[in-house]
Amino acid sequence: MRSKPGPSLLPGLYVHVPFCRKKCFYCDFYSVTEKGLEEAWLASIRREIDFYKDRFGGFSSLYVGGGTPTCLDDGKLAALFEILGRHLTFHADCEVTIEANPDDLDGPRCRMLKSLGCNRLSLGVQSFDDGELALLGRRHDAKGAAGAVEAAIAAGFSNIGLDLIYCLPGQTERSWRLTLERALSFKPAHLSCYQLTVEGRTPLSRMVSGGGLVLPGEKEARKFFLTTSRFLESAGFIHYEVSNFAASRERLCRHNEKYWRRVPYLGLGPSAHSFDGLTRWWNHRSLRRYLAAAVRGKRPVAGHETLSEEQTELEMLYLGLRTRRGIKLADLGARALPALSELRRARLVRVRGDRVAPSRLGYLVADSLPALLC
Amino acid sequence: MKQIRNFSIIAHIDHGKSTLADRFIQHAHLVDDRQFRDQILDNMDIERERGITIKSQTICLPYTSREGAEFELNLIDTPGHVDFSYEVSRALASCEGVLLLVDASQGVEAQTLANLYAAMEHNLAIVPVINKIDLPSADIERVKNEIDHDLGLDPDEAVLCSAKEGIGIEDVLEAIVNRIPPPSGSAEKPLSALIFDARYDSFRGTIVTCRVFDGKVAPGDVIKLMSTGAAYKVEEAGIFHLAREPRPELTAGMVGYIISGIKTVSDTRIGDTITLDASPVEAPLPGFKEVKPVVFSSIYPVASDDYQSLLEALEKYKLNDASLTYQKDSSAALGQGFRCGFLGLLHLEIVQERLEREFDQSIVMTMPSVQYRFFLTDGQVLVVDNPQYYPDPASIQKCEEPFIRASILIPDRYVGSVMKLCMERRGVNSHMSYPTPGRVEITFDMPLAEVVFDFYDRLKSITQGYGSFDYEIIDYRESDLIKLDILVNGEKVDALSVIVHRERARERAVKICDRLEEEIPRHQFKVAIQGAIGGKIIARSTVSPFRKDVTAKCYGGDITRKRKLLEKQKKGKKRMKQVGAVMIPQSAFMAALRTSDEE
């Protein structure tokens, strides 16, 4: 354990870029395809900063996500970073991540991102199988994805994370394994492997409910999950969160860790969420509503809540039980002890020293662990 | 003075008893047509829903006959279930006659017959009424024939009506005044009045409903309840219209209420005789008996913090239901609760529903049990109604369980299946008689324990509703009784233990395990359910674990969405009981006791 809080416990900053060239079939994150609003968005980010610059300072991570940040042109990306750098303060050792679409990345683009100060790339590769990429409605193919990773490495990025999706309709364990192997061949620092979740009101959900697509069942999903975990851990990765793997302790995504460890973070842009340690608030999801608020000089906040002690405990429990770090044994009430011993017997959790953490099997049922232990 | 008639309506379920009563009330103009609610007399939610009457209701209907004479007609509505047969008998004892209601298309049913016998036992005048004559399927001639052949009554005396359409209502009322004898008795004799109902009013205390046979009673009198000897000063006496209506006195022949500072319903006894303290009657009215609970079950709050609130609810409930008994109880699995005694399984369900609905309690009930007797080697006799107190098997010399004599009336085509059911339930000494062609009366001696679970439900389903069932407890008989325990993941759930006959143990264990398997939700781990006698496992089932439920992504910084889902889960958990790490829903405890034999 660390003796003094390192940079990982300082606040994080998230900026939501709500623009995409094209919506992917499965995605329900907020984004629009109207390029005309980019300038207005930038101006609003600038205004939004004013509300918070005295409340948050010394960010040790910046995460530019979306949407598709890389669909902004070089000028607007530079403007964004210029605004952030001028009005907010960052720790010297700040993790700066930008989400990138492989289609938008070539050598010059990578060098440009590097020059803006980005030191971590999160690449939305999703798959190295062309059929699967088409199914997801992605703009790139497997070759394009490989090219983008190579360009990033050539530009000097050493901290590269790849996002992959599994449990797709028609996907076999073999094809998923090929994707994983291909991903490993680039020696990435980080892998996020998400099981496909069908969100309501997406084209994918319409395809599934229409019967055109059949998703793998619970049993297959479990197999995909376990295969992924075993395979990546045998390759030396640390399975540190349900869907996240790091090549080493130093490569954990510092920014995402803040969400799970309840470290304060500020979110800018439409639909972004913020947390100051006590209160959570979230911005308007609609870009128009977000812009309208900013123009009128109002905080573009759609809702907020101040957490009760009970809510705080529940959050600690559920977030902790999604990570390898787990929770403090002492944070569990006496009432949880019979359940805890049953979970240990079923090898769903492990107790190490003064902490309780889910095992690989425990990750599989992480959604229902908290209710059992509170 | 107005003339009086005291009567009750007896009918097979659905033959239109409540509707007819409603028409009488309308005819008497006791209520505005606009305010009229169907089935005014069944005013508890549960009664409306189940279409049965649980508490008796009484109403006094003013009526001017065609000849111009003025009457007060006291309609005494009776409960319609075997659990309350004693209350029914006291209500009937307060009448001089009954309307025997027969559905014009359904005809005479088994229950009609059983009702007729009950009325005959009380020497009541019987007026057959054929209802629903407006139905296209009505077959009045056939029904008259049945009244003649099956009931042995004069079919020409049957009155025709349709309560629903309001046809013939006055004919029925005329039959009441002309064919049901007026009450006998003398106002000059010492007071003797029969209590046939009592209910609690939060402002006035207990309101006793009674039939005055002799003498009179007025506010200011000091009355004495003969079974307890307790004396009370009468504050108010009166009759029931739709609301209570005070009268200067109640005299021989009248039916009405007395308010006299009796605190709770439990201080009164249904069937008891009221007399005057100063000039008591020599002997009480016949037929009084102390109603004793025969079925026992424990009630626990789902959340142990709610114990106090449950206690208060029981206290309040008990104000209005003298037949419920309760005392403190505790269970390793369920914590602090109450051991309760009931008149039967329906009574138990009513108490459960009312505690939940009217008193907003979240409760778990344990397997119902009867009262067993254990004769120990050291000469002691233990009376046990709670499996927790089942004695050390090595110390038991012999055990006994209560037996009932069941009498079942059915159309003869169901004899085979009903015999089979009774034999399965360890019935012995069967007798059959044929009171009328096509009808069979079967009597069986059966252990009460076999009847309290779902016997009546099964009987009704086997006979498609035609079977009627009544029983009396006859004696205790020697029996080979053992305690069956239920284990969930190796942990004994004492609330699910039952005392059963050795030969029925395995079958019961299998059913309980199967029902629990259906009711206990899937967990993150395997849940084993076992039935055991002593250390020996005799049945088992398994709830397989679910395989995966984790969502891939915790959305960016949106921690709230997921936490809200968990808060919902956590709330749901409050309605579960945790045994070790296994969450057992409240419904599982009730489901386990409905070990129905149905497919």
Interface residues (C-beta under 8 A of the other chain):
Chain A: Y14 F29 G65 Y194 Q195 L196 T197 E218 K219 A221 R222 F225 V242 S243 Y259 W260 R262 Y265 G267 A272 H273 S274 F275 R280 W282 E305 Q311 L314 E315 Y318 L319 R322 P338 A339 L340 S341 E342 L343 R345 A346 L348 G362 Y363 L364 V365 A366 D367 S368 L369 P370 A371 L372 C374
Chain B: N489 Q524 F525 K526 P545 F546 R547 K548 D549 V550 T551 A552 K553 C554 G556 G557 D558 I559 T560 K562 R563 L566 E567 Q569 K570 K573 Q578 G580 A581 V582 M583
